[in-house]
């Protein structure tokens, strides 16, 4: 991977020339640093300011795409007039407020039973944190002593064994998630959103820091620009990398400048 800002001249030219720029941004670890508890990951006011300025530019569209629930994500970011994607694509809300869900109420009820069972079987593990996100259950072990880590996956596997085909376990950064076994992920969400935009003149750019973002990187191969947020030594299919959320802020500021300097979009003056 190449450092995005060190190759800015070429990237800037593409951003300036694009008739439509669509920025897809992960939340935790991309717009905000990773923290010990999910509720502590607040969106900095500087980031909100960048998002609002980009939203108001002609020919620029934004989507915040996360493993968080849609409701939580909207509350954390707090920027109107953009697309929100929650639970890795299981929930999508467009800028007009239209909300699309991909899981039935019966499946949600089944997950609540799984959650109750796991809370009971894992209750003796110190520091474990359950996050109920509607169609997904996240089990965080960032604050669990390392000696207990190996005890967690077998409990989840045992709980899911009778439900194979309906539910699956997926890893993230110091988290294990129970997700519905459906072919919906961040890459599919990107594909779904971009259906509404004509390909000629479209430049999609996706920024993310986690394994769950790799699906989106693959979807945008040869179609857009993918950016991994984290060390260059990490294994990723992204085209470029940025070191940290601070560099993501720098990128957002440069995007504003590039769009201001670029040619007007059709129908604008």
C-alpha positions in Angstrom: 0.0 0.0 0.0 1.1 3.6 -0.7 0.5 6.4 1.7 -2.4 8.5 0.4 -1.1 11.9 1.3 2.3 11.2 -0.1 0.6 10.5 -3.4 -1.8 13.4 -3.1 -1.0 15.1 -6.4 -2.6 12.2 -8.4 -5.5 11.7 -6.0 -6.3 15.4 -6.0 -6.5 15.5 -9.8 -9.0 12.6 -9.7 -11.1 14.4 -7.0 -11.1 17.6 -9.0 -12.1 16.0 -12.2 -14.8 13.7 -10.9 -18.3 14.9 -11.8 -19.6 13.0 -8.7 -17.5 12.3 -5.6 -18.9 9.7 -3.2 -17.0 9.3 0.1 -17.7 6.2 2.2 -16.4 6.5 5.7 -16.2 3.9 8.4 -16.7 5.3 12.0 -14.7 3.6 14.7 -11.0 3.7 14.0 -11.5 5.9 10.9 -13.4 9.1 11.9 -12.7 8.5 15.6 -10.0 6.6 17.5 -10.7 3.1 18.9 -11.6 3.4 22.6 -12.2 1.0 25.5 -16.0 1.2 25.4 -18.2 1.8 22.3 -20.2 4.5 23.9 -17.0 6.6 24.4 -16.3 6.9 20.7 -17.6 10.4 20.2 -17.4 12.2 16.8 -15.0 15.2 17.1 -16.6 18.6 16.3 -13.8 19.1 13.7 -14.9 16.0 11.9 -18.5 17.0 11.9 -17.5 20.3 10.5 -15.6 18.7 7.6 -18.5 16.4 6.9 -21.0 19.3 6.8 -18.8 21.3 4.5 -18.3 18.4 2.1 -22.0 17.6 2.1 -22.8 21.1 1.0 -20.4 21.0 -2.0 -21.9 20.4 -5.5 -21.4 16.8 -6.7 -20.3 15.4 -3.3 -22.1 12.6 -1.5 -21.3 11.1 1.9 -22.1 7.8 3.6 -21.0 6.7 7.1 -20.8 3.0 7.1 -20.3 1.0 10.3 -20.9 -2.1 12.4 -22.8 0.1 14.9 -26.6 0.1 14.9 -28.1 2.7 12.6 -29.7 4.6 15.5 -26.4 4.7 17.4 -24.4 5.8 14.3 -26.8 8.6 13.5 -26.7 9.9 17.1 -22.9 9.7 17.2 -22.3 11.5 13.9 -25.2 13.9 14.0 -24.9 15.2 10.5 -28.1 15.5 8.5 -28.5 15.0 4.7 -26.1 12.1 4.3 -26.5 8.3 4.0 -26.1 6.1 7.1 -25.3 2.4 6.9 -25.6 0.4 10.2 -24.8 -3.1 11.2 -22.4 -3.7 8.2 -25.2 -3.0 5.7 -28.2 -4.6 7.3 -29.7 -1.1 7.8 -29.5 1.7 5.3 -31.0 5.2 5.6 -30.7 7.6 2.7 -30.4 11.4 3.0 -34.1 11.8 2.7 -34.7 9.6 5.8 -35.9 6.5 4.0 -34.9 3.4 6.0 -34.3 -0.1 4.7 -33.8 -3.1 6.9 -32.8 -6.6 5.8 -33.8 -8.8 8.8 -37.3 -10.0 10.0 -38.7 -9.5 13.5 -38.7 -13.2 14.0 -34.9 -13.4 13.5 -34.5 -10.4 15.9 -36.4 -12.3 18.5 -34.2 -15.4 18.0 -31.1 -13.2 18.5 -32.5 -11.9 21.8 -32.7 -15.5 23.0 -29.1 -16.2 21.9 -28.0 -13.0 23.8 -29.7 -14.2 27.0 -28.0 -17.6 26.7 -24.5 -16.1 26.1 -24.9 -13.5 28.9 -25.5 -16.5 31.2 -22.7 -18.7 29.9 -20.1 -15.9 29.8 -21.0 -14.0 33.0 -17.9 -15.2 34.9 -15.5 -13.7 32.4 -14.3 -10.3 33.8 -14.5 -7.2 31.6 -16.6 -8.8 28.8 -19.1 -6.4 27.3 -22.3 -7.1 25.3 -23.6 -4.6 22.8 -27.0 -5.3 21.4 -27.3 -3.7 18.0 -30.7 -4.9 16.7 -29.8 -7.5 14.1 -26.3 -8.1 15.4 -24.8 -8.9 18.9 -21.3 -7.7 19.5 -19.2 -9.2 22.3 -16.3 -7.0 23.2 -13.3 -8.4 25.0 -10.9 -5.5 24.8 -11.1 -5.1 28.6 -11.0 -8.9 29.3 -7.7 -10.3 30.7 -5.8 -12.1 28.0 -5.9 -15.4 29.9 -9.7 -15.6 29.4 -9.7 -14.9 25.6 -9.6 -18.5 24.5 -12.7 -19.3 26.6 -15.0 -17.0 24.6 -15.1 -18.4 21.0 -16.1 -22.0 22.1 -19.0 -20.6 24.0 -20.3 -18.8 21.0 -19.7 -21.8 18.7 -21.6 -24.0 21.1 -24.6 -21.6 21.2 -24.7 -21.3 17.4 -24.2 -25.0 16.6 -28.0 -25.7 16.6 -28.6 -22.6 14.5 -26.0 -23.2 11.7 -27.3 -21.7 8.5 -29.1 -18.9 10.2 -26.4 -17.3 12.3 -22.6 -17.0 12.1 -19.7 -15.7 14.2 -17.5 -12.9 12.7 -14.4 -11.4 14.2 -13.5 -7.7 14.4 -11.0 -5.6 16.4 -11.2 -7.1 19.9 -14.8 -8.1 19.2 -16.7 -11.1 18.1 -20.1 -10.6 16.5 -23.1 -12.9 16.1 -24.6 -11.9 12.7 -27.4 -13.3 10.6 -26.0 -15.7 8.0 -27.0 -13.6 5.0 -24.9 -12.3 2.1 -25.0 -8.7 3.2 -21.8 -6.8 4.2 -20.2 -3.4 3.7 -19.3 -4.2 0.1 -22.9 -5.1 -0.8 -24.0 -1.9 0.9 -21.6 0.1 -1.2 -22.9 -1.6 -4.3 -26.5 -1.0 -3.4 -26.0 2.7 -2.7 -24.0 3.3 -6.0 -26.8 1.8 -8.1 -28.5 5.2 -8.0 -25.5 7.0 -9.5 -24.4 6.8 -13.1 -20.9 5.3 -13.5 -19.5 7.9 -16.0 -17.8 10.7 -14.0 -18.3 8.9 -10.6 -15.4 8.5 -8.2 -16.2 6.5 -5.0 -13.6 6.6 -2.2 -13.9 4.2 0.8 -11.9 4.7 4.0 -11.9 2.0 6.7 -9.7 0.3 9.3 -11.2 -3.1 10.0 -11.4 -6.6 8.4 -15.1 -5.8 7.8 -14.1 -3.0 5.4 -12.2 -5.4 3.1 -15.4 -6.4 1.4 -15.9 -2.8 0.3 -12.3 -2.5 -0.8 -12.8 -5.5 -3.1 -16.0 -4.1 -4.5 -14.2 -0.8 -5.5 -11.2 -2.5 -7.2 -10.6 -0.7 -10.5 -13.7 1.3 -9.9 -12.7 3.8 -7.1 -10.1 4.4 -4.4 -9.8 2.3 -1.3 -7.9 3.5 1.8 -6.9 1.5 4.9 -6.6 3.4 8.1 -3.8 2.0 10.1 -0.1 0.9 9.8 1.2 0.1 6.3 2.4 -3.3 7.6 -1.2 -4.5 7.9 -2.5 -6.9 5.4 -5.2 -5.2 3.3 -6.6 -5.1 -0.3 -6.8 -1.3 -0.1 -4.9 0.8 -2.7 -3.6 3.3 -0.1 -3.3 3.8 3.6 -3.5 6.6 6.2 -1.9 6.2 9.6 -4.7 7.4 11.8 -8.0 9.3 12.2 -6.0 12.5 12.4 -4.8 11.9 8.9 -8.3 11.1 7.9 -9.3 14.6 9.0 -6.4 16.0 6.9 -7.7 14.0 3.9 -11.3 15.4 4.4 -9.9 19.0 4.6 -7.9 18.4 1.4 -11.0 17.0 -0.3 -12.9 20.2 0.4 -10.0 22.2 -1.1 -9.7 20.0 -4.2 -13.5 20.2 -4.9 -13.4 24.0 -4.5 -10.5 24.2 -6.9 -12.0 21.7 -9.4 -14.2 22.4 -12.3 -17.9 23.1 -11.6 -20.2 20.1 -11.8 -22.8 20.1 -14.6 -25.7 22.6 -13.9 -23.6 24.7 -11.4 -21.8 28.0 -11.8 
